[in-house]
């Protein structure tokens, strides 16, 4: 009988721990601040990818962008565009945005781009000096052109990372 009581109590304690842990995770998600689709985080890096339903075209396959802390007052930014096959021209345009914690919008602070002809992949990178105490994200436009077909374009964006 004593073993049975201990077993029931152990099960109740374990169930309580599991329920308590899951409710803490839900509360953390509910308290996240989202500005224009980007979650404001304290992570060191963030990567964004095009959504398959938006990206897939006859020529355009996917796009990606990322931002990473790169030391005091610096972030490393990256963007790439991939086509399904060799195309006449492809491009990636990367914009770097800044946001204050109590703000509800992003302001562009820098941008860069890269284009290639007669290829299927292009990328662009840049190390950007930033002010401390703000959130930063990148968002990228991914563009492909082949012959007389309409230009295919989509976008990707990262979450915001805080540079303390």
BAMI-67717 format. One record per residue (C-alpha): residue number from 0; residue in one letter; x, y, z. Coordinates in steps of 0.5 Angstrom, whole numbers, plus 2048, in hexadecimal, padded with zeros to 3 digits. Example, Ala and Ser with C-alpha at 12.3 -4.5 7.8 and 13.67 -1.06 7.14 Angstrom:
BEGIN
<node><lumke>0</lumke><kolke>a</kolke><east>819</east><north>7F7</north><up>810</up></node>
<node><lumke>1</lumke><kolke>s</kolke><east>81B</east><north>7FE</north><up>80E</up></node>
This chain:
BEGIN
<node><lumke>0</lumke><kolke>x</kolke><east>800</east><north>800</north><up>800</up></node>
<node><lumke>1</lumke><kolke>x</kolke><east>806</east><north>805</north><up>802</up></node>
<node><lumke>2</lumke><kolke>x</kolke><east>809</east><north>803</north><up>7FB</up></node>
<node><lumke>3</lumke><kolke>x</kolke><east>802</east><north>805</north><up>7F7</up></node>
<node><lumke>4</lumke><kolke>x</kolke><east>802</east><north>80C</north><up>7FB</up></node>
<node><lumke>5</lumke><kolke>x</kolke><east>809</east><north>80D</north><up>7F9</up></node>
<node><lumke>6</lumke><kolke>x</kolke><east>808</east><north>80C</north><up>7F2</up></node>
<node><lumke>7</lumke><kolke>x</kolke><east>801</east><north>810</north><up>7F2</up></node>
<node><lumke>8</lumke><kolke>x</kolke><east>805</east><north>816</north><up>7F5</up></node>
<node><lumke>9</lumke><kolke>x</kolke><east>80B</east><north>815</north><up>7F0</up></node>
<node><lumke>10</lumke><kolke>x</kolke><east>806</east><north>815</north><up>7EA</up></node>
<node><lumke>11</lumke><kolke>x</kolke><east>802</east><north>81B</north><up>7ED</up></node>
<node><lumke>12</lumke><kolke>x</kolke><east>809</east><north>81F</north><up>7EE</up></node>
<node><lumke>13</lumke><kolke>x</kolke><east>80B</east><north>81D</north><up>7E7</up></node>
<node><lumke>14</lumke><kolke>x</kolke><east>805</east><north>81F</north><up>7E4</up></node>
<node><lumke>15</lumke><kolke>x</kolke><east>805</east><north>826</north><up>7E8</up></node>
<node><lumke>16</lumke><kolke>x</kolke><east>80C</east><north>827</north><up>7E5</up></node>
<node><lumke>17</lumke><kolke>x</kolke><east>80A</east><north>826</north><up>7DE</up></node>
<node><lumke>18</lumke><kolke>x</kolke><east>804</east><north>82A</north><up>7DE</up></node>
<node><lumke>19</lumke><kolke>x</kolke><east>808</east><north>830</north><up>7E2</up></node>
<node><lumke>20</lumke><kolke>x</kolke><east>80E</east><north>830</north><up>7DD</up></node>
<node><lumke>21</lumke><kolke>x</kolke><east>809</east><north>830</north><up>7D7</up></node>
<node><lumke>22</lumke><kolke>x</kolke><east>805</east><north>836</north><up>7D9</up></node>
<node><lumke>23</lumke><kolke>x</kolke><east>80C</east><north>83A</north><up>7DA</up></node>
<node><lumke>24</lumke><kolke>x</kolke><east>80E</east><north>838</north><up>7D3</up></node>
<node><lumke>25</lumke><kolke>x</kolke><east>807</east><north>83B</north><up>7D1</up></node>
<node><lumke>26</lumke><kolke>x</kolke><east>807</east><north>841</north><up>7D5</up></node>
<node><lumke>27</lumke><kolke>x</kolke><east>80E</east><north>843</north><up>7D2</up></node>
<node><lumke>28</lumke><kolke>x</kolke><east>80B</east><north>842</north><up>7CB</up></node>
<node><lumke>29</lumke><kolke>x</kolke><east>805</east><north>847</north><up>7CD</up></node>
<node><lumke>30</lumke><kolke>x</kolke><east>80A</east><north>84C</north><up>7D0</up></node>
<node><lumke>31</lumke><kolke>x</kolke><east>80E</east><north>84D</north><up>7C9</up></node>
<node><lumke>32</lumke><kolke>x</kolke><east>80E</east><north>853</north><up>7C6</up></node>
<node><lumke>33</lumke><kolke>x</kolke><east>80D</east><north>853</north><up>7BE</up></node>
<node><lumke>34</lumke><kolke>x</kolke><east>80E</east><north>859</north><up>7BA</up></node>
<node><lumke>35</lumke><kolke>x</kolke><east>80C</east><north>858</north><up>7B2</up></node>
<node><lumke>36</lumke><kolke>x</kolke><east>80D</east><north>851</north><up>7B3</up></node>
<node><lumke>37</lumke><kolke>x</kolke><east>814</east><north>850</north><up>7B6</up></node>
<node><lumke>38</lumke><kolke>x</kolke><east>814</east><north>84E</north><up>7BD</up></node>
<node><lumke>39</lumke><kolke>x</kolke><east>819</east><north>852</north><up>7C2</up></node>
<node><lumke>40</lumke><kolke>x</kolke><east>81E</east><north>84D</north><up>7C5</up></node>
<node><lumke>41</lumke><kolke>x</kolke><east>824</east><north>84D</north><up>7C8</up></node>
<node><lumke>42</lumke><kolke>x</kolke><east>827</east><north>848</north><up>7C4</up></node>
<node><lumke>43</lumke><kolke>x</kolke><east>82E</east><north>849</north><up>7C1</up></node>
<node><lumke>44</lumke><kolke>x</kolke><east>82C</east><north>847</north><up>7BA</up></node>
<node><lumke>45</lumke><kolke>x</kolke><east>825</east><north>846</north><up>7B6</up></node>
<node><lumke>46</lumke><kolke>x</kolke><east>824</east><north>843</north><up>7AF</up></node>
<node><lumke>47</lumke><kolke>x</kolke><east>81E</east><north>844</north><up>7AA</up></node>
<node><lumke>48</lumke><kolke>x</kolke><east>81C</east><north>840</north><up>7A4</up></node>
<node><lumke>49</lumke><kolke>x</kolke><east>816</east><north>841</north><up>79F</up></node>
<node><lumke>50</lumke><kolke>x</kolke><east>810</east><north>83E</north><up>7A0</up></node>
<node><lumke>51</lumke><kolke>x</kolke><east>80F</east><north>838</north><up>79B</up></node>
<node><lumke>52</lumke><kolke>x</kolke><east>809</east><north>83A</north><up>799</up></node>
<node><lumke>53</lumke><kolke>x</kolke><east>80B</east><north>841</north><up>797</up></node>
<node><lumke>54</lumke><kolke>x</kolke><east>812</east><north>840</north><up>794</up></node>
<node><lumke>55</lumke><kolke>x</kolke><east>811</east><north>83A</north><up>790</up></node>
<node><lumke>56</lumke><kolke>x</kolke><east>810</east><north>83C</north><up>789</up></node>
<node><lumke>57</lumke><kolke>x</kolke><east>812</east><north>83A</north><up>782</up></node>
<node><lumke>58</lumke><kolke>x</kolke><east>819</east><north>83D</north><up>783</up></node>
<node><lumke>59</lumke><kolke>x</kolke><east>81A</east><north>83F</north><up>78A</up></node>
<node><lumke>60</lumke><kolke>x</kolke><east>81B</east><north>839</north><up>78F</up></node>
<node><lumke>61</lumke><kolke>x</kolke><east>81D</east><north>83D</north><up>796</up></node>
<node><lumke>62</lumke><kolke>x</kolke><east>820</east><north>842</north><up>79A</up></node>
<node><lumke>63</lumke><kolke>x</kolke><east>823</east><north>843</north><up>7A0</up></node>
<node><lumke>64</lumke><kolke>x</kolke><east>826</east><north>849</north><up>7A5</up></node>
<node><lumke>65</lumke><kolke>x</kolke><east>829</east><north>849</north><up>7AC</up></node>
<node><lumke>66</lumke><kolke>x</kolke><east>82C</east><north>84E</north><up>7B1</up></node>
<node><lumke>67</lumke><kolke>x</kolke><east>831</east><north>84C</north><up>7B6</up></node>
<node><lumke>68</lumke><kolke>x</kolke><east>835</east><north>850</north><up>7BC</up></node>
<node><lumke>69</lumke><kolke>x</kolke><east>83C</east><north>851</north><up>7BA</up></node>
<node><lumke>70</lumke><kolke>x</kolke><east>83F</east><north>854</north><up>7C0</up></node>
<node><lumke>71</lumke><kolke>x</kolke><east>83E</east><north>85B</north><up>7C3</up></node>
<node><lumke>72</lumke><kolke>x</kolke><east>839</east><north>85F</north><up>7BF</up></node>
<node><lumke>73</lumke><kolke>x</kolke><east>83A</east><north>85B</north><up>7B9</up></node>
<node><lumke>74</lumke><kolke>x</kolke><east>835</east><north>856</north><up>7B5</up></node>
<node><lumke>75</lumke><kolke>x</kolke><east>836</east><north>852</north><up>7AF</up></node>
<node><lumke>76</lumke><kolke>x</kolke><east>831</east><north>851</north><up>7AA</up></node>
<node><lumke>77</lumke><kolke>x</kolke><east>830</east><north>84C</north><up>7A4</up></node>
<node><lumke>78</lumke><kolke>x</kolke><east>82B</east><north>84B</north><up>79F</up></node>
<node><lumke>79</lumke><kolke>x</kolke><east>82A</east><north>846</north><up>799</up></node>
<node><lumke>80</lumke><kolke>x</kolke><east>826</east><north>844</north><up>793</up></node>
<node><lumke>81</lumke><kolke>x</kolke><east>825</east><north>83E</north><up>790</up></node>
<node><lumke>82</lumke><kolke>x</kolke><east>822</east><north>83C</north><up>789</up></node>
<node><lumke>83</lumke><kolke>x</kolke><east>820</east><north>835</north><up>787</up></node>
<node><lumke>84</lumke><kolke>x</kolke><east>825</east><north>836</north><up>781</up></node>
<node><lumke>85</lumke><kolke>x</kolke><east>829</east><north>83A</north><up>77E</up></node>
<node><lumke>86</lumke><kolke>x</kolke><east>826</east><north>841</north><up>77C</up></node>
<node><lumke>87</lumke><kolke>x</kolke><east>827</east><north>847</north><up>778</up></node>
<node><lumke>88</lumke><kolke>x</kolke><east>828</east><north>84C</north><up>77F</up></node>
<node><lumke>89</lumke><kolke>x</kolke><east>827</east><north>84B</north><up>786</up></node>
<node><lumke>90</lumke><kolke>x</kolke><east>827</east><north>850</north><up>78C</up></node>
<node><lumke>91</lumke><kolke>x</kolke><east>827</east><north>850</north><up>794</up></node>
<node><lumke>92</lumke><kolke>x</kolke><east>826</east><north>857</north><up>797</up></node>
<node><lumke>93</lumke><kolke>x</kolke><east>827</east><north>857</north><up>79F</up></node>
<node><lumke>94</lumke><kolke>x</kolke><east>824</east><north>85C</north><up>7A3</up></node>
<node><lumke>95</lumke><kolke>x</kolke><east>827</east><north>85D</north><up>7AA</up></node>
<node><lumke>96</lumke><kolke>x</kolke><east>821</east><north>860</north><up>7AF</up></node>
<node><lumke>97</lumke><kolke>x</kolke><east>822</east><north>863</north><up>7B6</up></node>
<node><lumke>98</lumke><kolke>x</kolke><east>81C</east><north>863</north><up>7BB</up></node>
<node><lumke>99</lumke><kolke>x</kolke><east>81C</east><north>865</north><up>7C2</up></node>
<node><lumke>100</lumke><kolke>x</kolke><east>819</east><north>861</north><up>7C8</up></node>
<node><lumke>101</lumke><kolke>x</kolke><east>813</east><north>865</north><up>7C9</up></node>
<node><lumke>102</lumke><kolke>x</kolke><east>812</east><north>867</north><up>7C1</up></node>
<node><lumke>103</lumke><kolke>x</kolke><east>80D</east><north>864</north><up>7BD</up></node>
<node><lumke>104</lumke><kolke>x</kolke><east>811</east><north>865</north><up>7B6</up></node>
<node><lumke>105</lumke><kolke>x</kolke><east>817</east><north>863</north><up>7B3</up></node>
<node><lumke>106</lumke><kolke>x</kolke><east>81C</east><north>869</north><up>7B0</up></node>
<node><lumke>107</lumke><kolke>x</kolke><east>820</east><north>867</north><up>7AA</up></node>
<node><lumke>108</lumke><kolke>x</kolke><east>828</east><north>869</north><up>7AC</up></node>
<node><lumke>109</lumke><kolke>x</kolke><east>82C</east><north>865</north><up>7A6</up></node>
<node><lumke>110</lumke><kolke>x</kolke><east>82B</east><north>861</north><up>7A0</up></node>
<node><lumke>111</lumke><kolke>x</kolke><east>82F</east><north>85D</north><up>79B</up></node>
<node><lumke>112</lumke><kolke>x</kolke><east>82E</east><north>859</north><up>795</up></node>
<node><lumke>113</lumke><kolke>x</kolke><east>831</east><north>854</north><up>790</up></node>
<node><lumke>114</lumke><kolke>x</kolke><east>82F</east><north>852</north><up>789</up></node>
<node><lumke>115</lumke><kolke>x</kolke><east>831</east><north>84C</north><up>785</up></node>
<node><lumke>116</lumke><kolke>x</kolke><east>830</east><north>84B</north><up>77D</up></node>
<node><lumke>117</lumke><kolke>x</kolke><east>830</east><north>844</north><up>77A</up></node>
<node><lumke>118</lumke><kolke>x</kolke><east>830</east><north>840</north><up>781</up></node>
<node><lumke>119</lumke><kolke>x</kolke><east>82B</east><north>83D</north><up>786</up></node>
<node><lumke>120</lumke><kolke>x</kolke><east>82E</east><north>83F</north><up>78D</up></node>
<node><lumke>121</lumke><kolke>x</kolke><east>830</east><north>846</north><up>78F</up></node>
<node><lumke>122</lumke><kolke>x</kolke><east>832</east><north>849</north><up>796</up></node>
<node><lumke>123</lumke><kolke>x</kolke><east>834</east><north>84F</north><up>79A</up></node>
<node><lumke>124</lumke><kolke>x</kolke><east>837</east><north>850</north><up>7A1</up></node>
<node><lumke>125</lumke><kolke>x</kolke><east>839</east><north>856</north><up>7A5</up></node>
<node><lumke>126</lumke><kolke>x</kolke><east>83B</east><north>858</north><up>7AC</up></node>
<node><lumke>127</lumke><kolke>x</kolke><east>837</east><north>85E</north><up>7AE</up></node>
<node><lumke>128</lumke><kolke>x</kolke><east>839</east><north>863</north><up>7B4</up></node>
<node><lumke>129</lumke><kolke>x</kolke><east>833</east><north>864</north><up>7B8</up></node>
<node><lumke>130</lumke><kolke>x</kolke><east>831</east><north>868</north><up>7BF</up></node>
<node><lumke>131</lumke><kolke>x</kolke><east>830</east><north>864</north><up>7C5</up></node>
<node><lumke>132</lumke><kolke>x</kolke><east>82A</east><north>863</north><up>7C9</up></node>
<node><lumke>133</lumke><kolke>x</kolke><east>825</east><north>862</north><up>7C3</up></node>
<node><lumke>134</lumke><kolke>x</kolke><east>823</east><north>85C</north><up>7BF</up></node>
<node><lumke>135</lumke><kolke>x</kolke><east>825</east><north>85A</north><up>7B8</up></node>
<node><lumke>136</lumke><kolke>x</kolke><east>822</east><north>856</north><up>7B2</up></node>
<node><lumke>137</lumke><kolke>x</kolke><east>823</east><north>855</north><up>7AB</up></node>
<node><lumke>138</lumke><kolke>x</kolke><east>81E</east><north>854</north><up>7A6</up></node>
<node><lumke>139</lumke><kolke>x</kolke><east>820</east><north>852</north><up>79F</up></node>
<node><lumke>140</lumke><kolke>x</kolke><east>81D</east><north>852</north><up>798</up></node>
<node><lumke>141</lumke><kolke>x</kolke><east>81E</east><north>84C</north><up>793</up></node>
<node><lumke>142</lumke><kolke>x</kolke><east>81D</east><north>84E</north><up>78C</up></node>
<node><lumke>143</lumke><kolke>x</kolke><east>81E</east><north>849</north><up>785</up></node>
<node><lumke>144</lumke><kolke>x</kolke><east>81D</east><north>84B</north><up>77E</up></node>
<node><lumke>145</lumke><kolke>x</kolke><east>81D</east><north>846</north><up>778</up></node>
<node><lumke>146</lumke><kolke>x</kolke><east>81C</east><north>848</north><up>771</up></node>
<node><lumke>147</lumke><kolke>x</kolke><east>816</east><north>84B</north><up>770</up></node>
<node><lumke>148</lumke><kolke>x</kolke><east>812</east><north>848</north><up>776</up></node>
<node><lumke>149</lumke><kolke>x</kolke><east>810</east><north>84D</north><up>77B</up></node>
<node><lumke>150</lumke><kolke>x</kolke><east>815</east><north>84E</north><up>781</up></node>
<node><lumke>151</lumke><kolke>x</kolke><east>814</east><north>84A</north><up>787</up></node>
<node><lumke>152</lumke><kolke>x</kolke><east>815</east><north>84D</north><up>78D</up></node>
<node><lumke>153</lumke><kolke>x</kolke><east>814</east><north>84B</north><up>795</up></node>
<node><lumke>154</lumke><kolke>x</kolke><east>816</east><north>84D</north><up>79C</up></node>
<node><lumke>155</lumke><kolke>x</kolke><east>819</east><north>84A</north><up>7A2</up></node>
<node><lumke>156</lumke><kolke>x</kolke><east>81A</east><north>84D</north><up>7A9</up></node>
<node><lumke>157</lumke><kolke>x</kolke><east>81E</east><north>84C</north><up>7B0</up></node>
<node><lumke>158</lumke><kolke>x</kolke><east>81B</east><north>84D</north><up>7B7</up></node>
<node><lumke>159</lumke><kolke>x</kolke><east>81F</east><north>853</north><up>7BA</up></node>
<node><lumke>160</lumke><kolke>x</kolke><east>825</east><north>852</north><up>7BE</up></node>
<node><lumke>161</lumke><kolke>x</kolke><east>827</east><north>856</north><up>7C4</up></node>
<node><lumke>162</lumke><kolke>x</kolke><east>82E</east><north>859</north><up>7C4</up></node>
<node><lumke>163</lumke><kolke>x</kolke><east>82F</east><north>85B</north><up>7CB</up></node>
